[in-house]
Amino acid sequence: MKIIDILKTNAKKPLFSFEITPPERGGSIEDVFKVVNKLKEFQPAFIGITSHASKAVYEDQPDGTIKRRTLKERPGTIGVCGVIKWKYGIESVAHLCCRGFTRKETEYALIDLDYLQIQTLFLIRGDEPGYKKPEEELVNDYAAGLVRQVTDMNRGKYLEKVVNASPKDFCVGVAGYPEKHPEAPNLSYDIKRLKEKVDAGADYIITQMFFDNKKYFNFLSRCREQDIKVPIIPGIKVLSKPYQLKSIPMKFFVDIPEEFETAMAKSSEEKCLEAGVNWAIDQCKELFSKGIPYIHFFVMKDIEPISKVIKSLVVLKDS
């Protein structure tokens, strides 16, 4: 079942979904199993697998020259998605990004995903990989172009003529930014770009993490005003370490409310987990109370904080 169908079918039932990263290069798929084994008890609507482009590495040579080579630090999202879907029966979402991939490479990836019967995608521009593809290679510069490429394949239109080309049936998700994308001059501009992605064929939106629900509700309202009618799934990150007060805003360009920052800063390292969990619980409770039936958790590898949040929410729901 495609994610959009799950969201529509269970529109009134609280749904949880998760985002995890593939193991590092040379790691084991057992690392993924350990994470999914703990998440499956929460009956996830889906699990998204992040995608990572190769990066440039520069190495000094004995003769004094510098050699540049590309390095892929994590395996592709396709294999991990396939394992999760067929081993656990959990719908997996393949992340695909523009940066570091040509349009041909994207088409090959889409064909492989279709063979694996993975129908749901999450399309982003991605970070600059640190090297450029040859100019003769066509790329999607922005996520809207990537959405259009998938929409074309859903209509049976490929980059080159393909014998017996069949239309695909991909469900497409894109990213939304309640506090605007860091490169956007303002939120209004950013929502216009989001509308372009929806008009190009996006079926749902997952937001960047936020720690102030007012920003999500403002974003949701402004999107609806711009006739963006697709589901907008709130993204939640549970903080648990003091250093995250600096690293999260720096990396993801999001604000941490003063009240939350004070609670985390005044807590001992052991108590930071409790402060982060309590804040996330309050966020989720308010989202549910305002009629938002789904929440997406950014997990990566740290399961304990999310587990504490969801178990508390289930207890509150059943009491």
C-alpha positions as CSV (number, residue, x, y, z in Angstrom):
1,M,0.0,0.0,0.0
2,K,1.3,3.5,-0.9
3,I,1.8,5.9,1.9
4,I,-0.9,8.3,0.7
5,D,-3.4,5.4,0.9
6,I,-2.3,4.6,4.5
7,L,-2.7,8.2,5.5
8,K,-6.2,8.4,3.9
9,T,-7.3,5.0,5.3
10,N,-6.2,5.8,8.8
11,A,-7.0,9.5,8.8
12,K,-8.5,9.4,12.4
13,K,-6.1,7.0,13.9
14,P,-2.7,8.3,15.3
15,L,0.1,7.1,13.1
16,F,3.8,7.1,13.7
17,S,6.5,6.9,11.1
18,F,10.3,7.0,11.3
19,E,13.4,8.1,9.4
20,I,16.6,6.2,9.8
21,T,20.0,6.3,8.1
22,P,21.8,3.3,6.4
23,P,24.9,1.9,8.2
24,E,28.2,3.5,7.4
25,R,30.3,2.1,4.6
26,G,31.6,-1.3,5.7
27,G,28.9,-1.6,8.3
28,S,26.4,-4.4,8.7
29,I,22.8,-4.7,7.8
30,E,22.4,-6.1,11.3
31,D,22.7,-2.4,12.4
32,V,19.5,-1.7,10.5
33,F,17.8,-4.8,12.0
34,K,18.6,-3.7,15.5
35,V,16.8,-0.4,14.9
36,V,13.8,-1.8,13.0
37,N,13.3,-4.6,15.6
38,K,12.8,-1.9,18.2
39,L,10.6,0.3,16.0
40,K,8.3,-2.4,14.7
41,E,6.4,-2.7,18.1
42,F,5.0,0.8,17.4
43,Q,3.4,-0.5,14.1
44,P,5.0,2.2,11.9
45,A,3.0,3.5,9.0
46,F,6.3,3.6,7.2
47,I,10.0,3.9,7.6
48,G,12.0,6.3,5.5
49,I,15.7,5.6,4.6
50,T,17.9,8.6,4.0
51,S,20.0,8.8,0.8
52,H,23.6,10.1,0.7
53,A,25.5,11.3,-2.4
54,S,29.2,10.6,-2.8
55,K,31.6,13.3,-1.7
56,A,35.0,14.4,-3.0
57,V,38.1,13.3,-1.1
58,Y,41.6,14.8,-1.7
59,E,44.7,12.8,-0.9
60,D,48.3,13.9,-0.9
61,Q,50.5,11.7,-3.2
62,P,54.2,10.7,-2.6
63,D,55.2,12.8,-5.6
64,G,53.7,15.9,-4.1
65,T,50.6,16.0,-6.2
66,I,47.0,15.8,-4.9
67,K,44.6,13.1,-6.1
68,R,40.9,13.6,-6.0
69,R,38.5,10.6,-5.8
70,T,34.9,10.2,-4.9
71,L,33.8,8.3,-1.8
72,K,30.4,7.0,-0.9
73,E,30.2,6.7,2.9
74,R,26.9,4.9,3.1
75,P,25.1,2.3,1.0
76,G,22.3,3.3,-1.2
77,T,18.8,3.6,0.1
78,I,17.4,1.1,-2.4
79,G,18.9,-2.1,-0.9
80,V,18.0,-1.1,2.7
81,C,14.4,-0.2,1.7
82,G,14.0,-3.6,0.0
83,V,15.2,-5.5,3.1
84,I,12.9,-3.6,5.4
85,K,9.9,-4.1,3.1
86,W,10.4,-7.8,2.5
87,K,11.8,-8.9,5.8
88,Y,9.4,-7.0,8.1
89,G,6.4,-6.3,5.9
90,I,6.8,-2.6,6.8
91,E,6.3,0.0,4.0
92,S,9.6,1.6,3.3
93,V,10.2,5.0,1.7
94,A,13.2,5.6,-0.5
95,H,14.8,9.0,-0.3
96,L,16.2,10.2,-3.6
97,C,18.1,13.5,-4.0
98,C,19.2,15.7,-6.9
99,R,22.7,16.5,-5.8
100,G,25.3,13.9,-6.8
101,F,23.0,12.0,-9.1
102,T,22.3,12.5,-12.8
103,R,18.8,12.1,-14.3
104,K,19.9,8.8,-15.8
105,E,21.0,7.5,-12.5
106,T,17.7,8.6,-11.0
107,E,15.8,6.7,-13.7
108,Y,17.8,3.5,-13.1
109,A,17.1,3.9,-9.3
110,L,13.4,4.3,-10.0
111,I,13.3,1.1,-12.2
112,D,15.1,-0.8,-9.4
113,L,12.6,0.4,-6.8
114,D,9.7,-0.5,-9.1
115,Y,11.1,-4.1,-9.4
116,L,11.2,-4.2,-5.6
117,Q,7.6,-3.0,-5.4
118,I,8.6,0.0,-3.4
119,Q,6.1,2.6,-4.4
120,T,6.7,5.5,-2.1
121,L,9.5,8.1,-2.5
122,F,10.7,11.1,-0.6
123,L,12.4,13.6,-3.0
124,I,14.8,16.3,-1.9
125,R,17.5,18.5,-3.4
126,G,20.1,17.2,-1.0
127,D,23.4,18.7,0.2
128,E,26.2,19.7,-2.2
129,P,28.3,16.5,-2.5
130,G,31.5,18.3,-3.0
131,Y,32.1,17.5,-6.7
132,K,30.5,18.2,-10.0
133,K,29.1,15.9,-12.6
134,P,30.4,16.3,-16.1
135,E,28.5,19.1,-17.8
136,E,27.2,16.8,-20.5
137,E,25.3,14.8,-17.8
138,L,21.8,16.1,-17.2
139,V,20.8,16.6,-13.6
140,N,17.8,17.8,-11.6
141,D,18.9,21.1,-10.0
142,Y,15.9,21.3,-7.6
143,A,13.4,18.9,-6.1
144,A,10.6,20.2,-8.3
145,G,12.5,18.8,-11.3
146,L,13.0,15.5,-9.6
147,V,9.2,15.4,-8.9
148,R,8.5,16.1,-12.6
149,Q,10.8,13.2,-13.6
150,V,8.9,10.8,-11.4
151,T,5.6,12.1,-12.6
152,D,6.7,11.5,-16.2
153,M,7.6,7.9,-15.4
154,N,4.2,7.5,-13.8
155,R,2.8,8.5,-17.2
156,G,5.2,6.0,-19.0
157,K,7.5,8.7,-20.2
158,Y,11.2,7.8,-19.9
159,L,14.3,9.8,-20.7
160,E,14.9,7.8,-23.8
161,K,12.6,5.6,-25.9
162,V,12.0,2.3,-24.1
163,V,10.4,-0.7,-25.7
164,N,7.2,-1.7,-23.9
165,A,7.6,1.2,-21.4
166,S,5.0,0.8,-18.7
167,P,3.6,3.6,-16.5
168,K,4.7,3.5,-12.9
169,D,2.7,4.2,-9.8
170,F,5.0,6.0,-7.5
171,C,3.7,8.0,-4.5
172,V,5.8,11.2,-4.0
173,G,6.7,13.0,-0.8
174,V,8.6,16.3,-0.5
175,A,10.1,18.4,2.3
176,G,8.5,21.4,3.9
177,Y,10.1,24.0,6.2
178,P,7.9,25.6,8.9
179,E,10.8,28.0,9.6
180,K,11.6,28.3,5.9
181,H,14.5,26.8,4.0
182,P,17.8,28.4,4.9
183,E,18.3,29.6,1.4
184,A,14.8,31.2,1.0
185,P,14.5,34.9,1.6
186,N,11.3,34.5,3.6
187,L,8.6,31.9,4.3
188,S,6.2,33.2,1.7
189,Y,8.8,32.6,-1.0
190,D,9.5,29.2,0.3
191,I,5.9,28.1,0.3
192,K,5.6,29.2,-3.3
193,R,8.5,26.9,-4.1
194,L,6.7,24.1,-2.1
195,K,3.5,24.8,-4.2
196,E,5.6,24.2,-7.3
197,K,6.6,20.7,-6.0
198,V,3.0,19.9,-5.2
199,D,1.7,21.1,-8.6
200,A,4.5,19.0,-10.2
201,G,3.0,15.9,-8.6
202,A,3.9,15.6,-4.9
203,D,1.3,13.6,-2.9
204,Y,2.4,14.4,0.7
205,I,4.8,16.7,2.7
206,I,7.0,15.9,5.7
207,T,8.3,18.9,7.5
208,Q,11.7,19.7,8.8
209,M,12.0,19.2,12.6
210,F,10.6,22.0,14.7
211,F,10.4,22.6,18.5
212,D,7.6,25.2,18.6
213,N,4.2,23.9,17.4
214,K,3.1,27.5,16.7
215,K,5.5,27.5,13.7
216,Y,4.0,24.2,12.4
217,F,0.4,25.4,12.7
218,N,1.3,28.8,11.1
219,F,3.0,26.9,8.2
220,L,0.1,24.6,7.8
221,S,-2.4,27.5,7.7
222,R,-0.3,29.4,5.1
223,C,0.1,26.3,3.0
224,R,-3.7,25.8,2.9
225,E,-4.2,29.4,2.0
226,Q,-2.0,28.7,-1.1
227,D,-4.2,25.8,-2.0
228,I,-1.7,23.1,-0.9
229,K,-4.1,20.4,0.1
230,V,-1.9,17.3,0.5
231,P,-1.1,15.9,3.9
232,I,1.6,17.8,5.8
233,I,3.2,15.4,8.3
234,P,5.0,17.1,11.2
235,G,8.6,16.0,11.8
236,I,9.7,15.7,15.4
237,K,13.2,15.2,16.8
238,V,13.7,14.2,20.4
239,L,16.7,16.0,21.9
240,S,18.7,14.1,24.5
241,K,22.2,15.5,24.7
242,P,23.4,19.0,25.8
243,Y,25.5,19.5,22.7
244,Q,22.4,19.3,20.5
245,L,21.4,22.8,21.7
246,K,24.2,24.0,19.5
247,S,24.5,21.3,16.8
248,I,20.8,21.1,15.8
249,P,20.3,24.8,15.1
250,M,23.6,25.0,13.3
251,K,23.0,22.0,11.0
252,F,19.2,22.3,10.5
253,F,18.6,26.0,10.8
254,V,15.8,25.7,13.3
255,D,15.1,27.6,16.5
256,I,15.0,26.0,20.0
257,P,12.5,27.9,22.2
258,E,14.1,29.6,25.2
259,E,12.0,27.7,27.7
260,F,13.2,24.4,26.2
261,E,16.8,25.6,25.9
262,T,16.7,26.6,29.6
263,A,15.3,23.3,30.7
264,M,18.0,21.4,28.8
265,A,20.8,23.7,29.8
266,K,19.9,23.5,33.5
267,S,19.7,19.7,33.4
268,S,22.6,17.4,34.2
269,E,23.7,15.3,31.2
270,E,21.7,12.3,32.6
271,K,18.6,14.5,33.0
272,C,18.8,16.0,29.5
273,L,17.1,12.9,28.1
274,E,14.1,13.4,30.4
275,A,13.8,17.1,29.5
276,G,13.9,16.3,25.8
277,V,11.4,13.5,26.1
278,N,9.0,15.6,28.1
279,W,9.1,18.4,25.5
280,A,8.5,16.0,22.6
281,I,5.6,14.4,24.5
282,D,4.0,17.9,25.0
283,Q,4.5,18.7,21.3
284,C,2.8,15.4,20.2
285,K,-0.1,15.7,22.6
286,E,-0.9,19.2,21.3
287,L,-0.6,18.0,17.7
288,F,-3.0,15.2,18.3
289,S,-5.4,17.4,20.2
290,K,-5.5,19.8,17.2
291,G,-6.5,17.0,14.9
292,I,-3.1,16.1,13.4
293,P,-3.3,12.3,13.1
294,Y,0.3,11.5,12.1
295,I,3.8,12.2,13.4
296,H,7.1,11.5,11.8
297,F,10.1,10.9,14.1
298,F,13.7,11.6,13.0
299,V,15.4,8.6,14.6
300,M,18.8,8.0,12.9
301,K,20.2,5.4,15.4
302,D,19.0,6.6,18.8
303,I,15.9,4.6,19.7
304,E,15.6,5.2,23.4
305,P,14.2,8.8,23.3
306,I,11.6,8.0,20.7
307,S,10.6,4.9,22.5
308,K,10.0,6.8,25.7
309,V,7.9,9.4,23.9
310,I,5.6,6.9,22.1
311,K,5.1,4.7,25.1
312,S,4.0,7.7,27.1
313,L,1.6,8.8,24.4
314,V,0.1,5.3,24.2
315,V,-0.4,5.3,28.0
316,L,-2.1,8.7,27.8
317,K,-4.3,7.6,24.9
318,D,-5.4,4.5,26.7
319,S,-6.0,6.1,30.1
